Amino acid sequence: MTQSDYNQLLQNSFDRELNERELDQIHDFLLQNPNELADFEAVDQLLAKLPDVNVSHNFTSLVINEARCEINNLEKSDKIVDLSWSRFFTSKYQSIRLAGAASFILFIGLLVYQSKLSQDRLNMAESVQVVANFAEMAPELLSDFETINAIDYSDPIDEELWAALK
């Protein structure tokens, strides 16, 4: 038997009663390892020196009553927490909820507007870059830009004159 097997058997002894075969294995291991035997006997002697504790005859009922009190206290504290949150959703706080919702919607709207504005600025910067590159390559094409730009702001076509020319 190895030290880990011995430790496992000791752990099992805390959880359940050991059978005869397991007790024999522990006894054989202790006979083979005098240091472990000395430790085992020292613990046994210390436990033997402990005084017996007088437990009241209704110890079990006291423990059960104490456990019930703890459970009731936990249930009451859960109800208090639930009540504090449920009070927020009553009509008393409706104006606060509406103000919070309006603030949230305004914040989202501002984020969307800022994103759109930023995207428009990026598009404008890209188009300026394209025009600048085009102007570097062929400056003579932009020589009549002022005249072409003025056409947009001229008077609209006279419909009667246009009809007569046809």
C-alpha positions as CSV (number, residue, x, y, z in Angstrom):
1,M,0.0,0.0,0.0
2,T,1.3,3.5,-0.9
3,Q,1.0,6.7,1.0
4,S,-1.7,8.0,-1.3
5,D,-3.8,4.8,-0.8
6,Y,-3.4,5.3,3.0
7,N,-4.5,9.0,2.7
8,Q,-7.5,7.9,0.5
9,L,-8.6,5.3,3.1
10,L,-8.3,8.0,5.9
11,Q,-10.5,10.3,3.7
12,N,-13.0,7.5,3.2
13,S,-13.1,7.0,7.0
14,F,-14.4,10.6,7.4
15,D,-17.2,9.9,4.9
16,R,-18.3,6.4,6.0
17,E,-17.5,3.4,8.2
18,L,-14.5,1.4,6.8
19,N,-15.0,-2.4,6.2
20,E,-12.7,-5.1,7.6
21,R,-10.5,-5.3,4.5
22,E,-9.8,-1.6,4.6
23,L,-9.1,-1.6,8.3
24,D,-6.6,-4.5,7.7
25,Q,-4.9,-2.5,5.0
26,I,-4.5,0.5,7.3
27,H,-3.2,-1.8,10.1
28,D,-0.6,-3.4,7.7
29,F,0.5,0.0,6.5
30,L,1.0,1.3,10.0
31,L,3.0,-1.8,10.9
32,Q,5.3,-1.2,7.9
33,N,5.7,2.6,8.6
34,P,6.7,3.4,12.2
35,N,6.5,7.1,11.7
36,E,2.9,7.0,10.6
37,L,2.1,4.6,13.5
38,A,3.6,7.1,15.9
39,D,1.5,9.9,14.4
40,F,-1.6,7.8,14.5
41,E,-1.0,6.9,18.2
42,A,-0.3,10.5,19.1
43,V,-3.6,11.7,17.6
44,D,-5.4,8.8,19.3
45,Q,-4.0,9.8,22.7
46,L,-5.0,13.4,22.1
47,L,-8.5,12.4,21.2
48,A,-8.7,10.2,24.3
49,K,-7.7,13.1,26.5
50,L,-10.6,15.3,25.3
51,P,-13.4,15.5,27.8
52,D,-16.8,14.2,27.0
53,V,-19.3,16.9,26.1
54,N,-22.7,16.9,27.7
55,V,-25.2,17.4,25.0
56,S,-28.7,18.3,26.0
57,H,-31.4,15.7,25.3
58,N,-33.2,18.0,22.9
59,F,-30.1,18.9,20.9
60,T,-31.5,17.7,17.6
61,S,-34.7,19.8,18.0
62,L,-32.6,22.9,18.9
63,V,-30.6,22.5,15.7
64,I,-33.7,22.0,13.6
65,N,-35.4,25.0,15.1
66,E,-32.2,27.1,14.5
67,A,-32.1,26.0,10.9
68,R,-35.8,26.9,10.4
69,C,-35.1,30.4,11.9
70,E,-32.2,30.9,9.4
71,I,-34.4,29.7,6.5
72,N,-37.2,32.1,7.5
73,N,-34.7,35.0,7.8
74,L,-33.4,34.3,4.3
75,E,-36.9,34.1,2.9
76,K,-37.7,37.5,4.6
77,S,-34.6,39.1,3.2
78,D,-35.4,37.8,-0.3
79,K,-38.9,39.3,0.0
80,I,-37.4,42.6,1.1
81,V,-35.1,42.7,-1.9
82,D,-37.9,41.7,-4.2
83,L,-40.1,44.4,-2.8
84,S,-37.5,47.1,-3.2
85,W,-37.2,46.3,-6.9
86,S,-40.9,45.9,-7.5
87,R,-41.5,49.3,-6.0
88,F,-39.5,50.9,-8.8
89,F,-42.0,49.5,-11.4
90,T,-45.1,51.0,-9.7
91,S,-46.9,54.1,-11.0
92,K,-45.2,56.2,-8.4
93,Y,-41.9,56.1,-10.3
94,Q,-43.4,56.3,-13.8
95,S,-42.0,59.8,-14.4
96,I,-38.5,58.6,-13.5
97,R,-38.8,55.6,-15.9
98,L,-40.1,57.9,-18.7
99,A,-37.2,60.3,-18.2
100,G,-34.7,57.4,-18.2
101,A,-36.2,56.0,-21.4
102,A,-36.2,59.4,-23.0
103,S,-32.6,60.0,-22.0
104,F,-31.6,56.6,-23.4
105,I,-33.3,57.2,-26.7
106,L,-31.7,60.7,-26.9
107,F,-28.3,59.2,-26.2
108,I,-28.7,56.6,-28.9
109,G,-30.0,59.2,-31.4
110,L,-27.0,61.4,-30.7
111,L,-24.6,58.4,-31.2
112,V,-26.3,57.6,-34.6
113,Y,-26.2,61.3,-35.6
114,Q,-22.5,61.6,-34.7
115,S,-21.7,58.4,-36.6
116,K,-23.6,59.7,-39.7
117,L,-21.8,63.1,-39.4
118,S,-18.4,61.4,-39.1
119,Q,-19.2,59.2,-42.1
120,D,-20.2,62.3,-44.2
121,R,-17.0,64.0,-43.2
122,L,-15.0,61.0,-44.3
123,N,-16.8,60.8,-47.6
124,M,-16.2,64.6,-48.2
125,A,-12.5,64.2,-47.4
126,E,-12.2,61.3,-49.9
127,S,-14.0,63.2,-52.6
128,V,-11.7,66.3,-52.0
129,Q,-8.7,63.9,-52.3
130,V,-10.1,62.5,-55.6
131,V,-10.6,66.0,-57.0
132,A,-7.2,67.2,-55.8
133,N,-5.5,64.2,-57.5
134,F,-7.6,64.9,-60.7
135,A,-6.5,68.5,-60.7
136,E,-2.9,67.6,-60.4
137,M,-3.1,65.2,-63.4
138,A,-5.1,67.5,-65.8
139,P,-5.3,71.2,-64.6
140,E,-6.5,72.4,-68.0
141,L,-9.8,70.5,-67.6
142,L,-10.7,72.6,-64.6
143,S,-9.9,75.9,-66.3
144,D,-13.6,76.5,-67.2
145,F,-14.9,75.4,-63.8
146,E,-16.2,78.9,-62.9
147,T,-18.3,79.1,-66.0
148,I,-19.6,75.6,-65.6
149,N,-20.5,76.2,-62.0
150,A,-22.3,79.4,-62.9
151,I,-24.7,77.5,-65.2
152,D,-26.2,75.8,-62.2
153,Y,-27.3,79.2,-60.8
154,S,-28.6,80.7,-64.1
155,D,-32.3,81.3,-64.8
156,P,-34.4,78.3,-65.8
157,I,-35.1,77.7,-69.4
158,D,-38.0,79.8,-70.8
159,E,-40.6,77.2,-71.8
160,E,-42.2,79.4,-74.6
161,L,-38.8,80.0,-76.2
162,W,-37.9,76.4,-76.0
163,A,-41.2,75.4,-77.6
164,A,-40.6,78.0,-80.4
165,L,-37.1,76.6,-81.2
166,K,-38.5,73.1,-81.6
